[in-house]
Amino acid sequence: MKIRSLFLVAIAIAVGAVLFVLGSWYGPGPNDEPLRVQIDRGSSVYSAADTLEAAGAIRSAALFRLDAKLFGGTAPIRFGEYEIPRRASAASILSILQSGAAIQYLLTVPEGMPSILVYERLKAEETLTGDIAVPREGSVLPDTYAFERGESRQAVLDRMQAAMDKTLAELWAARKPTTVVKTPEEAITLASVVEKETGKPSERRMVAGVYSNRLRIGMKLDADPTVIYPVTKGKPLGRRILRSELRADNGYNTYARAGLPKGPIANPGRESIAAVLDPAATPALYFVADGTGGHVFANTLSEHNDNVVKWRAIRRARGEIR
């Protein structure tokens, strides 16, 4: 009878231990609110357990390690910043860390952003690590890029540049015979001018058509952004262009000589590159702002001069000029 009682007690203890272990693994966790946990690169389940306990995601690091050995499988955990749901079980937490589904941050490069500003935006992102050089102008594809906390700036920049390489290759392969550019590099250069000259997507092919016409006949592009670029590296000028800057023959200034500038003046978007490789069929050689954010186009200098008079009248009425 005594042996039987001891046996029942032993069974009860064993069952209780099993239930405790299972409860500690599959039961709700201690955190009453969702929380974020940073798992460093190179962390193991052993070291991650300490991080999770310190953050309040689990009750015991030692018990988490034991349960992970018993029930967690062999998949390694992955570094990154993770969101732990409210009252998440230890089992679900390990699954989250093994999935690699870290919190994603977003960084946007707008169309026409110069490389110096891409560099500054990457440097200002405190969740990224490491240093970078200013990327080559025209090498970054404007887009929104996802990254994880702790990722290197160079890795994100590499993705931006790889995206441009891929996009340019695809668009170049589909170029039309009407394009005036001879190489992918020329396409990026002209597209960067088109990008900076119009903020209206519907105008890109038309502006590309005007510049293509000018290049074909050896006429200067006379693009203001090419004057500004060597002065500011693409940043806003903040004042009117000086006469000396209009005359400066620095390889970029398209008022000083005919042809393309010696390189891109910004990072053009996909649509501007496509516009250069398939420009609008137009006889227009001129365009000027129309007061609505767009432009009015002209085939002759006489028509263009009339449009310029109208634009100046609009600016005068706005008090922008006397």
C-alpha positions in Angstrom: 0.0 0.0 0.0 2.9 2.3 0.9 4.7 1.5 -2.4 1.5 2.2 -4.3 1.1 5.6 -2.7 4.7 6.5 -3.4 4.2 5.4 -7.0 1.1 7.6 -7.3 2.9 10.5 -5.8 5.8 10.0 -8.3 3.3 9.9 -11.2 1.6 13.1 -9.9 5.0 14.8 -9.6 6.0 13.7 -13.1 2.7 14.8 -14.6 3.0 18.1 -12.7 6.5 18.6 -14.1 5.4 17.9 -17.6 2.4 20.3 -17.3 4.7 22.9 -15.9 7.2 22.6 -18.8 4.4 22.5 -21.3 2.8 25.5 -19.7 6.0 27.4 -19.6 6.5 26.7 -23.3 3.0 27.0 -24.7 1.3 29.2 -22.1 0.9 33.0 -22.4 4.0 35.1 -21.7 4.4 37.9 -19.1 4.2 41.0 -21.3 0.9 42.8 -21.1 1.8 45.0 -24.2 3.5 44.3 -27.5 7.3 45.0 -27.2 10.3 45.2 -29.5 13.4 43.1 -29.0 16.8 43.5 -30.8 18.6 40.2 -31.5 22.2 41.0 -32.3 24.0 39.4 -35.2 25.7 36.1 -34.1 23.2 35.5 -31.3 22.3 32.0 -30.3 19.2 30.7 -28.5 21.3 30.8 -25.3 22.2 34.5 -25.5 18.9 35.5 -27.0 17.2 34.0 -23.9 18.9 36.6 -21.7 17.8 39.4 -24.1 14.2 38.2 -24.0 14.1 37.9 -20.2 15.6 41.4 -19.8 13.0 42.8 -22.2 10.1 41.1 -20.2 9.1 38.8 -23.1 9.7 35.6 -21.1 9.9 34.8 -17.4 13.0 32.7 -17.2 16.0 32.5 -19.6 17.1 29.2 -18.1 13.6 27.6 -18.7 13.4 29.1 -22.2 16.7 27.4 -23.1 15.6 24.1 -21.7 12.2 24.2 -23.5 13.9 25.3 -26.7 16.1 22.2 -26.6 13.1 20.0 -26.0 10.5 21.5 -28.3 12.2 24.1 -30.5 13.7 22.1 -33.3 17.1 22.7 -34.9 16.4 25.9 -37.0 18.7 28.7 -36.0 17.5 32.1 -34.9 18.1 35.1 -37.1 19.3 38.6 -36.0 17.1 41.6 -36.3 14.6 43.7 -34.5 11.4 41.8 -33.7 8.0 42.7 -32.4 6.7 40.3 -29.7 2.9 40.3 -29.5 1.2 40.8 -26.2 1.3 37.6 -24.0 3.1 35.7 -26.7 4.2 32.2 -25.6 7.8 31.1 -25.5 7.1 28.7 -28.4 5.7 31.4 -30.6 8.6 33.8 -29.7 11.2 31.2 -30.8 9.2 30.6 -34.0 9.3 34.4 -34.7 13.1 34.5 -34.1 13.6 31.5 -36.4 11.4 32.9 -39.1 13.6 36.0 -39.6 10.5 38.1 -40.0 12.2 41.1 -38.5 10.6 44.6 -38.4 11.1 46.4 -41.7 11.9 50.0 -42.0 11.4 52.1 -45.2 13.7 54.6 -46.9 12.4 56.5 -50.0 14.6 58.0 -52.7 12.4 60.4 -54.8 12.8 60.7 -58.5 15.5 63.2 -59.4 17.2 63.1 -56.0 20.9 63.8 -56.5 23.4 61.4 -55.0 24.7 63.8 -52.4 21.2 63.8 -50.9 20.9 60.0 -51.2 24.1 59.9 -49.2 22.8 62.3 -46.6 19.5 60.4 -46.2 21.3 57.1 -45.7 23.7 58.7 -43.2 20.9 60.2 -41.3 19.1 56.9 -40.9 20.1 55.9 -37.3 18.9 52.4 -37.6 21.5 51.6 -40.2 25.2 51.0 -39.5 28.6 51.6 -41.1 29.9 54.3 -43.5 29.5 54.8 -47.2 30.9 57.0 -49.9 28.7 59.3 -52.0 27.3 57.1 -54.7 28.1 57.8 -58.4 25.5 60.2 -59.8 22.8 58.4 -61.7 23.6 55.0 -60.2 20.7 54.8 -57.8 17.1 53.9 -58.8 14.6 56.1 -57.1 12.2 53.9 -55.1 11.2 52.9 -51.6 13.6 50.4 -50.0 13.0 48.1 -47.0 15.7 47.4 -44.5 16.1 46.1 -41.0 17.6 47.7 -37.9 21.3 47.1 -37.8 21.7 46.5 -41.5 24.7 48.3 -43.1 24.2 51.4 -45.2 26.4 49.9 -47.9 24.0 46.9 -48.1 21.1 49.2 -48.7 23.0 51.3 -51.2 24.0 48.1 -53.0 20.4 47.2 -53.4 19.6 50.7 -54.8 22.3 50.4 -57.4 21.5 46.9 -58.3 17.9 48.0 -58.9 19.2 50.7 -61.3 21.4 48.3 -63.1 18.5 45.9 -63.6 16.0 48.6 -64.6 18.4 50.2 -67.1 19.2 46.9 -68.7 15.5 46.1 -69.2 14.7 49.5 -70.6 17.7 49.6 -72.8 16.8 46.3 -74.4 13.3 47.7 -75.2 14.6 51.1 -76.6 13.0 52.5 -79.7 14.8 53.4 -82.9 13.7 57.0 -82.4 16.0 57.4 -79.3 18.9 59.8 -79.8 21.1 58.3 -77.1 23.8 55.8 -78.1 24.6 54.1 -74.8 22.9 53.3 -71.5 25.2 55.9 -69.9 23.9 58.6 -72.3 20.4 57.4 -71.5 20.9 58.0 -67.8 22.5 61.4 -68.4 19.7 62.7 -70.6 17.0 61.2 -68.4 18.4 63.0 -65.4 18.0 66.3 -67.3 14.4 65.4 -68.3 13.7 64.4 -64.6 14.9 67.8 -63.3 13.1 69.8 -66.0 9.5 68.6 -65.4 7.5 67.5 -62.4 4.6 66.3 -64.5 4.8 62.6 -65.5 2.6 63.3 -68.5 5.3 65.7 -69.9 8.3 63.4 -69.7 8.2 62.0 -73.2 7.5 65.4 -74.7 10.4 67.0 -72.9 12.5 64.1 -74.0 11.3 64.7 -77.5 12.4 68.3 -77.4 15.8 67.5 -76.1 16.2 64.7 -78.6 15.4 67.1 -81.4 18.0 69.6 -80.2 20.7 67.0 -79.9 20.0 65.8 -83.4 20.6 69.2 -85.0 23.5 70.2 -82.7 21.4 72.8 -80.8 22.3 73.6 -77.2 20.0 72.1 -74.6 20.0 75.3 -72.5 18.8 73.4 -69.4 19.0 75.4 -66.2 19.5 72.3 -63.9 22.8 71.6 -65.8 24.0 75.1 -64.8 23.1 74.5 -61.1 24.5 71.0 -60.7 28.3 71.8 -60.7 27.6 74.7 -58.2 25.6 72.7 -55.7 26.0 69.0 -56.7 22.3 68.9 -57.2 21.1 70.6 -54.1 18.7 73.6 -54.4 20.5 76.8 -55.5 18.3 79.0 -53.4 18.8 82.0 -55.6 18.8 83.1 -59.2 21.5 81.7 -61.6 24.3 84.2 -62.1 25.5 85.3 -65.5 28.9 84.0 -64.7 27.4 80.6 -64.0 25.5 80.6 -67.3 28.8 81.2 -69.1 30.9 78.7 -67.2 32.2 75.9 -69.4 32.6 73.1 -66.9 31.4 70.1 -68.8 27.9 70.2 -67.3 26.6 73.6 -68.4 24.4 73.1 -71.5 24.2 76.8 -72.1 28.0 76.9 -72.7 28.1 74.2 -75.4 25.9 71.8 -77.4 25.5 68.1 -76.5 24.9 66.2 -73.3 26.4 67.2 -70.0 29.5 65.1 -69.2 27.4 63.0 -66.8 24.1 62.7 -65.0 22.9 65.6 -62.8 20.6 63.5 -60.6 19.2 59.9 -60.2 16.4 59.6 -62.8 13.4 57.4 -62.2 12.2 54.6 -64.4 9.7 56.7 -66.3 12.2 59.4 -67.3 14.6 56.7 -68.5 11.8 55.1 -70.5 10.9 58.6 -72.0 14.4 59.1 -73.3 14.4 55.7 -74.9 11.0 56.3 -76.5 10.6 60.1 -76.9 7.5 61.7 -78.2 7.4 62.3 -81.9 7.2 66.1 -82.0 8.7 69.0 -84.1 8.9 71.1 -80.9 12.3 72.7 -80.0 11.3 74.9 -77.1 9.3 74.9 -73.9 8.7 77.2 -71.0 6.6 77.1 -67.8 2.9 77.7 -68.2 2.1 78.8 -64.6 0.3 75.5 -63.6 3.4 73.4 -62.9 3.6 72.3 -66.5 5.0 73.7 -69.7 3.9 75.0 -73.0 5.8 73.8 -76.1 6.7 75.6 -79.3 8.1 74.6 -82.7 9.6 78.0 -83.6 11.6 80.6 -81.7 8.9 83.2 -82.4 6.2 81.1 -80.8 8.5 80.4 -77.9 9.2 84.1 -77.4 5.5 84.8 -77.2 5.1 82.0 -74.6 8.0 83.5 -72.6 6.2 86.9 -72.6 3.1 85.2 -71.2 5.1 83.4 -68.5 6.7 86.6 -67.4 3.3 88.3 -67.2 2.2 85.5 -64.9 5.2 85.9 -62.7 4.8 89.6 -62.6 1.1 89.2 -61.5 2.3 86.9 -58.7 4.8 89.5 -57.5 7.8 87.2 -58.4 9.4 89.7 -60.7 9.0 93.4 -61.5 
